[in-house]
Amino acid sequence: MKFTYGNESICYHKEGQGPVLLFLHGLGGNSSNWTYQRQYFQSQRTVISLDLPGHGQSEGAGIGFREYWKVVASLLEHLGVKSCTVCGLSKGARVAVDLAYHRPDMVDGLVMVNSFMHLRPDDRAERMNIYSLLDLDDGGEQWADILLREMGVLGYPSIVRGFKNALKTMNRKHVQQLFYELADVDQRDKLERLECPVLIVRGVHDHFVPAFYATEINGLVKQSEIVVMEHCGHLPYLEKPVDFNRIVELFLRRGE
């Protein structure tokens, strides 16, 4: 399914019925990343997922990160959704924070998976070096190899294969430029003003988003807790989907 934001066509999926659960993918990802969650939760919820601008089958590569929350809000209004719980990975969680800050009426709760709200100077420099590898004429192979290692998912061959296959259709220049924009955005002040409950999920083997970022988020949000998944890296919803779904389900039930 598609809806129009401005002049751009945005792809989304709506499945199931009941209270709304919205999934937001990470940088370079798309709505299919949440397949296990979409299949599981649609029996009890209305599950919405979308390809964020310039990702997957969505247009809008010229839309900047700071406007992403408006795209999501427009989709929810288009679907007649008054409020929802949002689950986002990394960049997707950052979009959710913007949505909860600007439209608190739309967000009942927030699940933040391996995310950060700003980058320390040393961490920023290291990440910029990684994303500069997308300039190489190798189809993104070196970038992917380093990123997969840092995310702690090399022990999952299916995830590695899927990531490498996605390189074939990924707009690498768009991903690079979007990361450069993200690197300079600081959302810590918005965290302090969130009124909804927040669940922070961290994979212990994720070196791309170090543990201190989860601790920082927990310290800034009024209602928050951290759940650490001991045998996971950056993508726990793919690495251990059953465990991840149970964690999200427990969070959802607490609000009912």
Secondary structure, 3 states (H helix, E strand, C coil): CEEEECCEEEEEEEEECCCEEEEECCCCCCHHHHHHHHHHHCCCCEEEEECCCCCCCCCCCCCCHHHHHHHHHHHHHHCCCCCEEEEEECHHHHHHHHHHHHCHHHEEEEEEECCCCCCCHHHHHHHHHHHHHHHCCCCCHHHHHHHHHHHCCCCCHHHHHHHHHHCCCCCHHHHHHHHHHHCCCCCHHHHCCCCCCEEEEEECCCCCCCHHHHHHHHHHCCCEEEEEECCCCCCHHHHCHHHHHHHHHHHHHHCC
